[in-house]
């Protein structure tokens, strides 16, 4: 196992265990199976385990396994504050103490604001006294480091980076999403501020392994270096020095074995020009079904009506390249999961965006098409539920 160091010099395994996808039926997780998988990862050198309050049964199972096997103090636990459920400062202690109990520990190594969506959400938490609360927990050593997980565009991500003295952050990033969400821009900005970046969705929920088009599979198979599609995805991430740890939601011993072996070979700046060109061709093969040739360059932004244009087009393309569910999920996260909506419905067709688009995309026309596909009844219902659920 290879290791990299966080902001304070602590050694973190380049492969982290994402604890959202433990095996189970409904709300009941398979303890025995998951314990074997967690211990196999630990024995292979994984020392970073990422969970969250809202992952059903995850914190409890992880805490039980770590306590039973007497390895709590030999690993790092990252879990997350469900800030969208917080109404008062009293709630901060309520949920935090519940998490400590679930995890059978007296401290959290990395405490993240879960799905921090925009600056206004963070400002609301500040009004509730979260900065003072976090400092109190740090002083008592109940929280070692503070960070946030993020789904959204790079502009807002950079603003959030500047809003607090963060210790770490977690973003979705892979070779297919290099210019989506926080993207390369956000990754490099965080690194420039000395903030380590962890990665989720390195395989795009398995899409970069199980759902590759035949053309992409052939490109990998014919290349002189023989790696599995999964290893290409991981090694592309580990090639970047700005990345601390890549999370994988491993739910089989085979997956643990494969991923830890990939991590043994993780190197920075190991990609050749030809390696990079290979992945560029793979991306082209995957994106042949794309409807809008948006590269996520963000020259069209900011929109005067706050429409997340690149985010909308990213979700719209995924409607055809991935699935309707994946597209709607991303669109909800990028447009509705924030205090002020950034949906295509905000567009007033001013045309300012089109003046700056290097791809010469007819943005107003394409936004109408995207809205027709993405803002149907399911989106509208989901948006209403989010507004009821989020405590603004």
N, C-alpha and C positions, 0 to 999 in steps of 0.2 A: 504494500500500500504506500502510495506517495502522500506527502503532507505539505500543506502550505500554512503560512502564519497569518493570524488575524491582526486586527489593529493593535493589539497589546502583546503580540509575540506568541500567542498560544498556538500549538500545532493542531491543525484541523485536517482530517482526511479529505482528499480531493473528491471522494465519493461519499455522499451523505445518504441516510436512509429516510425516505419520505414515507411517513406513517399514515397516509390518508387511505391507502388501498389495501389494508389488511384483509385477508380472506375471511369470509363469513357469510351468513345468511340473514338478511335483514339487519336487525340491530345486534345480533349475536355473532361475535367474532370467534374464529377457531383458534383458541388459545394455544393448544399444543403445536399446531402447524406453524403459527406465527412465531412462537418462542424459538423453534428450531431455526427459522429463517433469520430472526434477529440475532441469535447467538452465532450463526454461521457468518453473518456480516461482521459482528464484533470480533470474532476469532480471526477474521481476515484483515482486521485493522481498521474497520469503520468506527469512528468515534463521534459522529455527529448524527443525532436522531431528531427529526423535525415532525412535530405534531401540531394540533390546534384544538381549542376548546370545542369547536363544532364538528370535529371528525368523530362520528359515533363510536364510542367505546375505545378510541385510540389512546387517549391519555391514560386511562385506567389500565389497559393491557400493557402498554409500554412500562408504566410505573411498576406493575406487578412483576414483569420479567426482570427488570433491572434490580429490584429489591431481592427477589428470590435467588438470583444468581450472584448477588453481592458485587455488582459492577456499576452501581449508580455513579460513584465518584471517579470512575475510570472513563466516563463518556460525557459528552455535552448534550444537554437537552435544549431544544428550541421549541417553544410553544408560543401561542398567540393570544393576545387580548381581543375578545369580541367587542370592539369599541362600538359597533352598531347596536349593541344591546345595553350600552351604558347611558343612564339618565342622570346620574349624580356621582359625586366623588365616592360616596358610600359604595356604589356599585363596583368601583375599581377594586376595592378590597374584597368584596363579595366574590367576584369571579376569580380573582387572583388566588385567594385562599382555597377556593374549590379546586383550582388547578393543582396547587401544591398537594392537596389531599389526594387527588386522583393519581398524581405522579409519584406519590409517596416520597417526597423530598422536601427539604427546607429551603431550596433555592432553585432558580431557573437560570441557566447559563446564558441563553439568548432569548430575550422576551421581545416579540415582534407585535406591532400594531397590525392586525389582520386585515388585509385588503384595504389599506389606506388609499382612499380614492382621489382626494383632492385637498387643496390647501384649506378650503372652508371647513372640511371635516376635521382636519387637524386643529384649526382655530377653535372649533367648538370644544374639542377635548382640552385645549389649553385653558379655555374659560372655566372648565370644570376642575382645573388645578392639576392636570396630568403631569406637567413638568415637575412640579414640586413633589408629587406623589412618586414619580419615577426616581427622583433624586433620593427621597427617603428610603425607598427600597434598595437602591444602590448602596447607600450609606450603611444599611443593615446587612448588606451582602445577600439579600434575598433575590436580587436581580444583578447579574454580573454585567451584561451588556444589553443595549436597547436598539431595536431596529424596526423595520416595517416591511411587509410584503405588498406587492403592487401589481395591479392590472390597469393599464391606461396608457396615455401617450407620453412621449419623451419630454415634452414641454412641461407638463405638470409634474412629472417625476423629478425633473431638475429643480423645480420650485420647492418641492417637498424636501429634497436633499438639503437645500439651503435653509430650511425652516427650523432645524434643531441639530444639536451635536450628536448625530447618529453614530452608532458603532458598527452597524451592519445593515444590509438590505437584501431583499429577495425578489427576483424578477423572473418572468417567463422569457426564455431566450434559447434559440437553437438556430441551426444554419438556414432553416426555412423562414424563421421570424427575425432575421438579423435587423430588419428595419421596421418591425412591428412593435407595438407597445413601447416599453422603455427603450428597447433596442440597443444597438451599438452606441448610439448617442448617449443614452442614459448610463450605460455601462462605463463608458470612458469618463463621463462627467463625475460619477460617483468615485471612480478610482482617482481622479484628479484632486478630489477632496480628501483622499486618504481613507475612503469608506470601502471595506471589502464587500464584494457582491457574490451572493449565492444564487444558484440557478435552479428553477423548477421547469418542468415540462421539457427536458432535454430531447425527448423522443416525440414530442407533440402528442402525448397520450397514446403512444404506440404507432401513430400514423407514419413515422419515419422508419418503421420496421415492418409492420404488418399490412400497411395499405399503400406501399409504393407501387407506382405503375410499372409495367413490364420493362419499359424503356429505361427507367431509373435502375431497376434490378440488373439489367444487362450492363449498364455503365459500370456498376460496382463489380460485377462478375468478370468483366473483361479487363479491368484495370490491373496493372502489374503488382500492386500491393494488395495482398489478400486480407481484407478485414470484413467483418460482418457490417451490415448497415448500422446496427446499434453502436459498434465500436467507432465507426466513422463519426457518428453524431457526438459521442462522448469526447473523442480525441479532438474534434473541431473546437469544442468548448475548452478543454484542458490546454489546448495550444495557446490560449490567451491568458497572459499573466495577470490581467485584471480580475480574473475569476478565482474565488477562494474554494468553493465547494459546489459540486453538482449533485442535486438530489435525484434519487430514483425510487419510485414506488414499487419496490421489489416484493413480489408475493409468490415466489417459488424458490426452492433451493437452487435450481438450475440458473435462474436469473441472478441470484446472489453470486453464484460461482462465476458466471460469465462477467458480470459487471465489476466484481472485485479484481478479476484477472485483467480487465481493460484498465482499471485504475493502477495496477502495478506497472503498466506501460505508459502512464500519463506523462507527457513532456510539454514544456513551454517552447514555443517557436520551433516546433518540429516539422511543420507543414512546408512542403516544397511548393513551388509555383504550380507544378503539375497537380498536386493534391488539391490546391485551391480551385484550379480550373475544373477538376473532376466534380467537385461539389457544386460549382456554378452550373455545370451541365445537368447535374441531378435536379437542381432547383428548377431549371428550365423545363425539364421533363415533367416534374410534379405540377408546375404551374401552367401547363398547356391548356388547361380548362379554365384559366382565369378569365373573368369577364372584363376587368378594368386593369390596364397595364400600369398600375400605381406602384412605384418603387418605395414609397414611404419616406421620400426625401424631405417632406414637410415644407417645401417652398410655398405651398398654398396657404400655410398657416401664418398668423392666427386668423381665424374667421371672425368677422365682426359680430356674428350671431352665435359664436362658440361651437359651431358644428365641428365635431372631430372627423374631418374629411378622410385622413389616412386610415383611422380606426374603422370608419364606416366601410371604406373600400376593402379593407383587410377582411372584415366579417362577410361582406358581400361575395368576395372571391371564395372564401371558405364554404359558402353555401353550395358552391359547385365543385370545389376541389376536395372538400372533406365531407361535411354532412350538414343538413339543416340544423340539427341540434347543436353542433359545434359552432356554427355561425351565429345562431341566436344567443347562445351562452356568451360568446365574445362580445356581441353587440350590446347585450344588457350590461356587461361589466364595463365596457368602454363608454357607454352613453347614459345609462340609467342609474348606475351604482355610484352616484355622486349627488351633491346637493343641487347643482344646476345642470339640467340635462344638456347633453351635447349631441343629441340625435339629429338625423337628417331633416326631421320635421321643422327644425329651427330655420332652415334655409329660406332666404327671401329672394334668391336669384340675383344678387347684386353683381355677380360676375368677377369680383375682385380676385378670387382664388385663381381663375383661369388665366389672368394676366401674368401669373408667376409660375405656372406649371411647365416644367421643362419637357414633359411628355406630351404636351398639348392635348391633354384629356379634356373632353367636354364635361367638366365637373358637374355643372348644374343638371345636365341631362342624365348623367350617370347616378347622381344622388337620388333623382326621382325613381329610377329603376331599383336602386338599392332599397329605398324606403318602401317601395311596393312589396319587395320580397321579405324585408326584415321587420317591418313595423305592422305586422298583422295582429290578429286577436291574441295570440300567445304572448307576443311582446308587450302589448298593452296591459294584459292581465299581470304579467310579470313585473312590469314597471309600477303598477299600483301596489302590488304586494311588497315590493322593495321599499316604496315610500312609507308604507305602514310599519314595516319592520325596522327601518333605519331611524335612529333616534336623533333627529336634528333639532 
